[in-house]
Amino acid sequence: MLRTLRLAAGAVVILVAGTGLAQAPGGGTDLFPVKKGSKWVYKVADQEVTVVASGTEKFDKQDCTKLDTMVGGQTKASELVYVTKDGVYRAKVSEDKVDPPVKFLSLPAKKGDSWKVDSKVKGQTIKGEFKVTDDKAKVKVPAGEFDAVLVEGTDLDIAGSKSTIKQWFAPGKGIVKTVYVIQGNESTVELKEYTEGK
């Protein structure tokens, strides 16, 4: 389980982790809220993972939001994300620059939209294509039932391993569910509780 969480904190953080409302640096979006102090508690198998929007930081001329991922009260990973007119991007994971930044949500999110990613983090390749496969998806998680935007990456190359990722973004909540397969291992991350920052 710990190994799976480490994989999640690595490759998955690069592509899909983090969660993040309006008034965010770079314009913000209802589908990825990032008010300072916002907190998401996720269920991952028999463990809880907490993501907190801990503040803002300038990186590569972008105003970014810092998201800290914690397990058992200890910070295991952090990332910098920013929002532009065309999407939400991940620019840095821990101390490692994502070059170029990975867009993991297209804005405005419309069914059928797709975009390619081809980036490196610490010399490891992240390559493939994401697609908005549904902009009115119904999803049920421990935190409730939501209408969401479903983004899928079905044939991704993460450091030489074929991977797939499905992620549901709900208005006012951000990422409510993630299902990913890395090296043949499938994991599901579901929102248990969301607290909006002030």
N, C-alpha and C positions, 0 to 999 in steps of 0.2 A: 504493500500500500504506500509506504513511504517513497519507494522508487517511482511509483505512478505519480505521486504528488510532486516529486522533483521534476519529472518530465513535464507535468503541467506547469510548474513554475518556470520551466525553461522554454521549450518550443511553443507551448500553448499560450504562455504569457505573451510571447512575441506576436502571436497572431490574434488571439482572442480573449485573453484574460483581461482583467480590469473591467470596470463597469463604471460607468459613470453616468443638473438640469439647467436649464437656461441660465443665462448670465455666466456661462463658462468662458474661459479665455478663448479667443478666436471665434466667438459668436455663440457657442453652445448649441445644443439640440435637445429636444424633448426625448429623443430615443437614446441619448447617452448623457444623463445628468451628471454634472461634476461640481456641484456646490461644495465648498470647503466644509469638511466635517461629515459629509454624506457617508453612509456605511451600508454595505451589503454583506449579509451573512449567507453563505452558500453551503449546501449539503453535498459532500463528495464521498460516496460510499458511506462509511460509518464515522466520518470526520466532518468537522466544520471548518470552512475557510472564510476569513473575513477580509473584505477589501474596503479601504478607507481612502477618501479623497483628502489628502493631508495638507495640500497647499498648492501654490503655483511656483513655477520656475521657468526662467528663460533658457532656451537651448536651441542652438543653431538659428538664432533670430526669431524663433517661434515662442509665443507665450503658451506654455504647457501646463497641464494639471498633473501633479504627482499622485499616483495611486500606489498605496502600500498593500501588499498581500500578506496576511498573517495566518499562521497556524499555531494553535495552542498559546496565543498571546504573543508570539514572537514573529517579527517581520522576516519573511522568507524570500521576498522579492519586492522590487519596486519598479515602476515604469513611468515614463512621461508620455502623455497623449495630448493631442491638440485637435481642434475642430476648425475646418474651413468650409467654404460654401459647398464644396463638392464631396466632403466626407470627413470621417474621423480617422486620425492617423496615430500610429504608435511610433515614437521617435527614439526611445531609449529604454533598455531593459537593464536594471541594476546599473552597472557602470558601462554598459556596452551600447554603442550607437547602432541603431537600425539604419542601414544605408542601402538605398534610400528608405525613408519611413514607409511603413506598411499601412495601406488603407484597409481597414477592416469593416467599415460601414460606409456605403455610398449615400450621399445626400443630394437632393431629397430621395428617400428610399422608394423606388418604384419596381414593381414586379418585372422581371426580365432584364434589369440592369446587370451588367457584369463588368469586371475589371481584372486586369492581370497584376500579379505581384512578382517581383524579382529583386530580392534584397539579400544582404548578408549581415550576419551578426557574429562577431568573433570568428570570422572566416567561414562560418557555416551558411549554406544557402537556404533560402526560403523562396520557393518558386511555385507558381500555379495561377489559378483563377478562382475568383469568388463571384457568386451570382445571387441576386435577390430572387429567391424561388417563390416567395409568397409575401405579399404585403398586408394580408389579412388572416394570418395564421392564428389558430386557437391553440393555446398552450396552458397546461395545468401543472403547477409546481406547488411545493409546500406553502409558498407565500400567497397562493390564490390562482385564479384563472384570468388569463390576459389575452387580448388581441395583440398580435406581435408581428414584426417584420422578421422573416426567416432568411438568413444569409448562409449559403453553403459553399464550401470549398471541397470538392469531391475527389480531386486528383492532385493533391499538393505534394511537393517534394520538400521535406524538412530534414536538412542535413543528411540527404541521401536515402531517407525512409519515406515510403509512400504513406500519406496521411490524409484523413478526411475530417472535416470539421463542420458542424451545424450549430448555428447560434441564433437564438431568439431575442430580439430587442423589443421591449414593451414601453410605450409612451409613459413618461414620468417615473420609470423604474430603471431603465437601462437593460443590461443583459440579465434575462431571467432564467435562461437555460442554455447549456452548451453540451453537445455530445461530440466527442472526438475519438478517433482511432489513430494511434501511433504505434508503429511496430507491431501491428496486429492486436494491440490491447485497447479495448473500448472503455471509456469512462464517461460518466454523466455528472454534470455539475448543475444543481438546481437552486434557485433563490428560495431561501427560507424566511428572510426578513430584510426589509429595507427601511432605513432611517434617513430622511432628507436632512442635509446640513443647513446651517443658517447663514 
